[in-house]
Amino acid sequence: MGKRMNDDTRRFILDPPPGSAIARARDYGIDLTQLARNLSLTPDQRLEKAERSRRMAVSLREMRAEAHR
């Protein structure tokens, strides 16, 4: 298993310093809670999550194609 995000990084993401790039991203509308949530996972867990999402997308695409036959 890989390394998880530490508390300082989580605080930086959720309460970024004014004027920082991450504060600008937040102000633009980026959901930093999702970023923090994903970074709280290990790299292996993030890969597993991405693979589940990929499989779901493939399944939905196949169901849509079947429905349109």
Backbone as XML, in Angstrom:
<?xml version="1.0"?>
<chain id="A" units="angstrom">
  <residue number="1" name="MET">
    <atom name="N" x="0.833" y="-1.179" z="0.000"/>
    <atom name="CA" x="0.000" y="0.000" z="0.000"/>
    <atom name="C" x="0.881" y="1.247" z="0.000"/>
  </residue>
  <residue number="2" name="GLY">
    <atom name="N" x="0.376" y="2.280" z="-0.634"/>
    <atom name="CA" x="1.124" y="3.523" z="-0.747"/>
    <atom name="C" x="0.836" y="4.465" z="0.402"/>
  </residue>
  <residue number="3" name="LYS">
    <atom name="N" x="1.384" y="5.640" z="0.286"/>
    <atom name="CA" x="1.272" y="6.656" z="1.330"/>
    <atom name="C" x="-0.016" y="7.467" z="1.189"/>
  </residue>
  <residue number="4" name="ARG">
    <atom name="N" x="-0.613" y="7.798" z="2.306"/>
    <atom name="CA" x="-1.825" y="8.630" z="2.333"/>
    <atom name="C" x="-1.441" y="10.091" z="2.567"/>
  </residue>
  <residue number="5" name="MET">
    <atom name="N" x="-2.385" y="10.964" z="2.293"/>
    <atom name="CA" x="-2.208" y="12.394" z="2.512"/>
    <atom name="C" x="-2.089" y="12.665" z="4.017"/>
  </residue>
  <residue number="6" name="ASN">
    <atom name="N" x="-1.194" y="13.580" z="4.393"/>
    <atom name="CA" x="-1.059" y="13.904" z="5.817"/>
    <atom name="C" x="-2.003" y="15.052" z="6.203"/>
  </residue>
  <residue number="7" name="ASP">
    <atom name="N" x="-2.119" y="15.308" z="7.492"/>
    <atom name="CA" x="-3.065" y="16.313" z="8.005"/>
    <atom name="C" x="-2.746" y="17.723" z="7.509"/>
  </residue>
  <residue number="8" name="ASP">
    <atom name="N" x="-1.457" y="18.058" z="7.419"/>
    <atom name="CA" x="-1.079" y="19.392" z="6.947"/>
    <atom name="C" x="-1.532" y="19.604" z="5.503"/>
  </residue>
  <residue number="9" name="THR">
    <atom name="N" x="-1.363" y="18.588" z="4.678"/>
    <atom name="CA" x="-1.786" y="18.687" z="3.281"/>
    <atom name="C" x="-3.298" y="18.830" z="3.205"/>
  </residue>
  <residue number="10" name="ARG">
    <atom name="N" x="-4.005" y="18.062" z="4.016"/>
    <atom name="CA" x="-5.473" y="18.151" z="4.021"/>
    <atom name="C" x="-5.926" y="19.560" z="4.419"/>
  </residue>
  <residue number="11" name="ARG">
    <atom name="N" x="-5.317" y="20.120" z="5.453"/>
    <atom name="CA" x="-5.668" y="21.481" z="5.873"/>
    <atom name="C" x="-5.352" y="22.488" z="4.764"/>
  </residue>
  <residue number="12" name="PHE">
    <atom name="N" x="-4.209" y="22.315" z="4.099"/>
    <atom name="CA" x="-3.821" y="23.216" z="3.011"/>
    <atom name="C" x="-4.855" y="23.174" z="1.880"/>
  </residue>
  <residue number="13" name="ILE">
    <atom name="N" x="-5.350" y="21.987" z="1.564"/>
    <atom name="CA" x="-6.327" y="21.852" z="0.488"/>
    <atom name="C" x="-7.678" y="22.440" z="0.892"/>
  </residue>
  <residue number="14" name="LEU">
    <atom name="N" x="-8.123" y="22.141" z="2.093"/>
    <atom name="CA" x="-9.453" y="22.572" z="2.511"/>
    <atom name="C" x="-9.516" y="24.020" z="2.989"/>
  </residue>
  <residue number="15" name="ASP">
    <atom name="N" x="-8.380" y="24.583" z="3.392"/>
    <atom name="CA" x="-8.321" y="25.989" z="3.820"/>
    <atom name="C" x="-7.046" y="26.612" z="3.243"/>
  </residue>
  <residue number="16" name="PRO">
    <atom name="N" x="-7.025" y="26.795" z="1.912"/>
    <atom name="CA" x="-5.788" y="27.252" z="1.269"/>
    <atom name="C" x="-5.455" y="28.702" z="1.599"/>
  </residue>
  <residue number="17" name="PRO">
    <atom name="N" x="-4.169" y="29.024" z="1.555"/>
    <atom name="CA" x="-3.753" y="30.402" z="1.801"/>
    <atom name="C" x="-4.317" y="31.332" z="0.720"/>
  </residue>
  <residue number="18" name="PRO">
    <atom name="N" x="-4.725" y="32.531" z="1.111"/>
    <atom name="CA" x="-5.239" y="33.483" z="0.123"/>
    <atom name="C" x="-4.218" y="33.716" z="-0.996"/>
  </residue>
  <residue number="19" name="GLY">
    <atom name="N" x="-4.714" y="33.743" z="-2.221"/>
    <atom name="CA" x="-3.845" y="34.015" z="-3.365"/>
    <atom name="C" x="-3.113" y="32.813" z="-3.916"/>
  </residue>
  <residue number="20" name="SER">
    <atom name="N" x="-3.185" y="31.668" z="-3.220"/>
    <atom name="CA" x="-2.495" y="30.478" z="-3.718"/>
    <atom name="C" x="-3.257" y="29.892" z="-4.910"/>
  </residue>
  <residue number="21" name="ALA">
    <atom name="N" x="-2.584" y="29.077" z="-5.680"/>
    <atom name="CA" x="-3.226" y="28.451" z="-6.837"/>
    <atom name="C" x="-4.427" y="27.618" z="-6.404"/>
  </residue>
  <residue number="22" name="ILE">
    <atom name="N" x="-4.315" y="26.941" z="-5.277"/>
    <atom name="CA" x="-5.431" y="26.107" z="-4.825"/>
    <atom name="C" x="-6.606" y="26.971" z="-4.363"/>
  </residue>
  <residue number="23" name="ALA">
    <atom name="N" x="-6.325" y="28.142" z="-3.797"/>
    <atom name="CA" x="-7.407" y="29.069" z="-3.428"/>
    <atom name="C" x="-8.095" y="29.585" z="-4.691"/>
  </residue>
  <residue number="24" name="ARG">
    <atom name="N" x="-7.312" y="29.861" z="-5.728"/>
    <atom name="CA" x="-7.911" y="30.314" z="-6.994"/>
    <atom name="C" x="-8.766" y="29.205" z="-7.601"/>
  </residue>
  <residue number="25" name="ALA">
    <atom name="N" x="-8.309" y="27.966" z="-7.493"/>
    <atom name="CA" x="-9.102" y="26.839" z="-8.002"/>
    <atom name="C" x="-10.424" y="26.747" z="-7.244"/>
  </residue>
  <residue number="26" name="ARG">
    <atom name="N" x="-10.370" y="26.871" z="-5.929"/>
    <atom name="CA" x="-11.584" y="26.842" z="-5.107"/>
    <atom name="C" x="-12.530" y="27.972" z="-5.509"/>
  </residue>
  <residue number="27" name="ASP">
    <atom name="N" x="-11.963" y="29.169" z="-5.663"/>
    <atom name="CA" x="-12.777" y="30.330" z="-6.028"/>
    <atom name="C" x="-13.384" y="30.178" z="-7.425"/>
  </residue>
  <residue number="28" name="TYR">
    <atom name="N" x="-12.724" y="29.438" z="-8.277"/>
    <atom name="CA" x="-13.217" y="29.176" z="-9.632"/>
    <atom name="C" x="-14.375" y="28.175" z="-9.615"/>
  </residue>
  <residue number="29" name="GLY">
    <atom name="N" x="-14.440" y="27.381" z="-8.540"/>
    <atom name="CA" x="-15.539" y="26.429" z="-8.408"/>
    <atom name="C" x="-15.108" y="24.971" z="-8.317"/>
  </residue>
  <residue number="30" name="ILE">
    <atom name="N" x="-13.810" y="24.726" z="-8.244"/>
    <atom name="CA" x="-13.320" y="23.352" z="-8.102"/>
    <atom name="C" x="-13.692" y="22.838" z="-6.713"/>
  </residue>
  <residue number="31" name="ASP">
    <atom name="N" x="-14.230" y="21.609" z="-6.658"/>
    <atom name="CA" x="-14.627" y="21.004" z="-5.385"/>
    <atom name="C" x="-13.399" y="20.405" z="-4.710"/>
  </residue>
  <residue number="32" name="LEU">
    <atom name="N" x="-12.819" y="21.145" z="-3.799"/>
    <atom name="CA" x="-11.599" y="20.692" z="-3.128"/>
    <atom name="C" x="-11.863" y="19.552" z="-2.157"/>
  </residue>
  <residue number="33" name="THR">
    <atom name="N" x="-13.113" y="19.392" z="-1.713"/>
    <atom name="CA" x="-13.401" y="18.258" z="-0.821"/>
    <atom name="C" x="-13.220" y="16.946" z="-1.568"/>
  </residue>
  <residue number="34" name="GLN">
    <atom name="N" x="-13.562" y="16.927" z="-2.853"/>
    <atom name="CA" x="-13.344" y="15.711" z="-3.651"/>
    <atom name="C" x="-11.850" y="15.431" z="-3.804"/>
  </residue>
  <residue number="35" name="LEU">
    <atom name="N" x="-11.076" y="16.476" z="-4.026"/>
    <atom name="CA" x="-9.627" y="16.322" z="-4.129"/>
    <atom name="C" x="-9.069" y="15.763" z="-2.824"/>
  </residue>
  <residue number="36" name="ALA">
    <atom name="N" x="-9.483" y="16.348" z="-1.702"/>
    <atom name="CA" x="-9.003" y="15.878" z="-0.400"/>
    <atom name="C" x="-9.430" y="14.438" z="-0.158"/>
  </residue>
  <residue number="37" name="ARG">
    <atom name="N" x="-10.664" y="14.107" z="-0.514"/>
    <atom name="CA" x="-11.154" y="12.744" z="-0.323"/>
    <atom name="C" x="-10.318" y="11.747" z="-1.131"/>
  </residue>
  <residue number="38" name="ASN">
    <atom name="N" x="-10.050" y="12.077" z="-2.392"/>
    <atom name="CA" x="-9.258" y="11.177" z="-3.222"/>
    <atom name="C" x="-7.825" y="11.061" z="-2.729"/>
  </residue>
  <residue number="39" name="LEU">
    <atom name="N" x="-7.266" y="12.164" z="-2.267"/>
    <atom name="CA" x="-5.897" y="12.106" z="-1.765"/>
    <atom name="C" x="-5.798" y="11.414" z="-0.413"/>
  </residue>
  <residue number="40" name="SER">
    <atom name="N" x="-6.926" y="11.235" z="0.265"/>
    <atom name="CA" x="-6.893" y="10.500" z="1.530"/>
    <atom name="C" x="-6.760" y="9.000" z="1.288"/>
  </residue>
  <residue number="41" name="LEU">
    <atom name="N" x="-6.986" y="8.580" z="0.044"/>
    <atom name="CA" x="-6.823" y="7.172" z="-0.324"/>
    <atom name="C" x="-5.373" y="6.901" z="-0.693"/>
  </residue>
  <residue number="42" name="THR">
    <atom name="N" x="-4.968" y="5.670" z="-0.568"/>
    <atom name="CA" x="-3.637" y="5.299" z="-1.037"/>
    <atom name="C" x="-3.672" y="5.250" z="-2.563"/>
  </residue>
  <residue number="43" name="PRO">
    <atom name="N" x="-2.517" y="5.308" z="-3.216"/>
    <atom name="CA" x="-2.504" y="5.176" z="-4.679"/>
    <atom name="C" x="-3.193" y="3.893" z="-5.152"/>
  </residue>
  <residue number="44" name="ASP">
    <atom name="N" x="-2.986" y="2.792" z="-4.443"/>
    <atom name="CA" x="-3.652" y="1.537" z="-4.823"/>
    <atom name="C" x="-5.166" y="1.661" z="-4.729"/>
  </residue>
  <residue number="45" name="GLN">
    <atom name="N" x="-5.649" y="2.312" z="-3.680"/>
    <atom name="CA" x="-7.092" y="2.501" z="-3.529"/>
    <atom name="C" x="-7.641" y="3.406" z="-4.629"/>
  </residue>
  <residue number="46" name="ARG">
    <atom name="N" x="-6.874" y="4.448" z="-5.005"/>
    <atom name="CA" x="-7.320" y="5.326" z="-6.089"/>
    <atom name="C" x="-7.387" y="4.568" z="-7.413"/>
  </residue>
  <residue number="47" name="LEU">
    <atom name="N" x="-6.425" y="3.696" z="-7.653"/>
    <atom name="CA" x="-6.455" y="2.880" z="-8.874"/>
    <atom name="C" x="-7.663" y="1.946" z="-8.881"/>
  </residue>
  <residue number="48" name="GLU">
    <atom name="N" x="-7.949" y="1.333" z="-7.740"/>
    <atom name="CA" x="-9.124" y="0.453" z="-7.645"/>
    <atom name="C" x="-10.408" y="1.245" z="-7.907"/>
  </residue>
  <residue number="49" name="LYS">
    <atom name="N" x="-10.501" y="2.433" z="-7.350"/>
    <atom name="CA" x="-11.680" y="3.291" z="-7.553"/>
    <atom name="C" x="-11.817" y="3.667" z="-9.031"/>
  </residue>
  <residue number="50" name="ALA">
    <atom name="N" x="-10.708" y="4.023" z="-9.656"/>
    <atom name="CA" x="-10.739" y="4.375" z="-11.078"/>
    <atom name="C" x="-11.147" y="3.175" z="-11.927"/>
  </residue>
  <residue number="51" name="GLU">
    <atom name="N" x="-10.668" y="2.000" z="-11.580"/>
    <atom name="CA" x="-11.028" y="0.792" z="-12.329"/>
    <atom name="C" x="-12.512" y="0.480" z="-12.175"/>
  </residue>
  <residue number="52" name="ARG">
    <atom name="N" x="-13.057" y="0.645" z="-10.988"/>
    <atom name="CA" x="-14.503" y="0.437" z="-10.803"/>
    <atom name="C" x="-15.302" y="1.415" z="-11.655"/>
  </residue>
  <residue number="53" name="SER">
    <atom name="N" x="-14.861" y="2.661" z="-11.688"/>
    <atom name="CA" x="-15.543" y="3.667" z="-12.499"/>
    <atom name="C" x="-15.452" y="3.322" z="-13.982"/>
  </residue>
  <residue number="54" name="ARG">
    <atom name="N" x="-14.293" y="2.857" z="-14.426"/>
    <atom name="CA" x="-14.119" y="2.469" z="-15.822"/>
    <atom name="C" x="-15.046" y="1.324" z="-16.184"/>
  </residue>
  <residue number="55" name="ARG">
    <atom name="N" x="-15.113" y="0.313" z="-15.295"/>
    <atom name="CA" x="-15.994" y="-0.831" z="-15.566"/>
    <atom name="C" x="-17.460" y="-0.407" z="-15.627"/>
  </residue>
  <residue number="56" name="MET">
    <atom name="N" x="-17.850" y="0.504" z="-14.745"/>
    <atom name="CA" x="-19.225" y="1.007" z="-14.757"/>
    <atom name="C" x="-19.510" y="1.740" z="-16.055"/>
  </residue>
  <residue number="57" name="ALA">
    <atom name="N" x="-18.583" y="2.569" z="-16.513"/>
    <atom name="CA" x="-18.776" y="3.313" z="-17.760"/>
    <atom name="C" x="-18.913" y="2.356" z="-18.942"/>
  </residue>
  <residue number="58" name="VAL">
    <atom name="N" x="-18.086" y="1.327" z="-18.977"/>
    <atom name="CA" x="-18.177" y="0.331" z="-20.049"/>
    <atom name="C" x="-19.529" y="-0.368" z="-19.998"/>
  </residue>
  <residue number="59" name="SER">
    <atom name="N" x="-19.972" y="-0.740" z="-18.812"/>
    <atom name="CA" x="-21.256" y="-1.414" z="-18.653"/>
    <atom name="C" x="-22.405" y="-0.527" z="-19.112"/>
  </residue>
  <residue number="60" name="LEU">
    <atom name="N" x="-22.380" y="0.730" z="-18.720"/>
    <atom name="CA" x="-23.435" y="1.660" z="-19.132"/>
    <atom name="C" x="-23.429" y="1.850" z="-20.647"/>
  </residue>
  <residue number="61" name="ARG">
    <atom name="N" x="-22.247" y="1.955" z="-21.229"/>
    <atom name="CA" x="-22.129" y="2.107" z="-22.677"/>
    <atom name="C" x="-22.705" y="0.889" z="-23.388"/>
  </residue>
  <residue number="62" name="GLU">
    <atom name="N" x="-22.422" y="-0.314" z="-22.864"/>
    <atom name="CA" x="-22.937" y="-1.541" z="-23.467"/>
    <atom name="C" x="-24.462" y="-1.618" z="-23.331"/>
  </residue>
  <residue number="63" name="MET">
    <atom name="N" x="-25.000" y="-1.228" z="-22.175"/>
    <atom name="CA" x="-26.447" y="-1.236" z="-21.980"/>
    <atom name="C" x="-27.139" y="-0.248" z="-22.928"/>
  </residue>
  <residue number="64" name="ARG">
    <atom name="N" x="-26.518" y="0.905" z="-23.102"/>
    <atom name="CA" x="-27.083" y="1.908" z="-24.018"/>
    <atom name="C" x="-27.094" y="1.381" z="-25.446"/>
  </residue>
  <residue number="65" name="ALA">
    <atom name="N" x="-25.997" y="0.764" z="-25.860"/>
    <atom name="CA" x="-25.912" y="0.224" z="-27.209"/>
    <atom name="C" x="-26.968" y="-0.879" z="-27.403"/>
  </residue>
  <residue number="66" name="GLU">
    <atom name="N" x="-27.149" y="-1.699" z="-26.390"/>
    <atom name="CA" x="-28.141" y="-2.789" z="-26.461"/>
    <atom name="C" x="-29.555" y="-2.214" z="-26.558"/>
  </residue>
  <residue number="67" name="ALA">
    <atom name="N" x="-29.829" y="-1.151" z="-25.835"/>
    <atom name="CA" x="-31.152" y="-0.544" z="-25.835"/>
    <atom name="C" x="-31.491" y="0.097" z="-27.183"/>
  </residue>
  <residue number="68" name="HIS">
    <atom name="N" x="-30.465" y="0.499" z="-27.933"/>
    <atom name="CA" x="-30.681" y="1.164" z="-29.212"/>
    <atom name="C" x="-30.638" y="0.200" z="-30.400"/>
  </residue>
  <residue number="69" name="ARG">
    <atom name="N" x="-30.613" y="-1.091" z="-30.137"/>
    <atom name="CA" x="-30.602" y="-2.081" z="-31.249"/>
    <atom name="C" x="-31.980" y="-2.410" z="-31.672"/>
  </residue>
</chain>
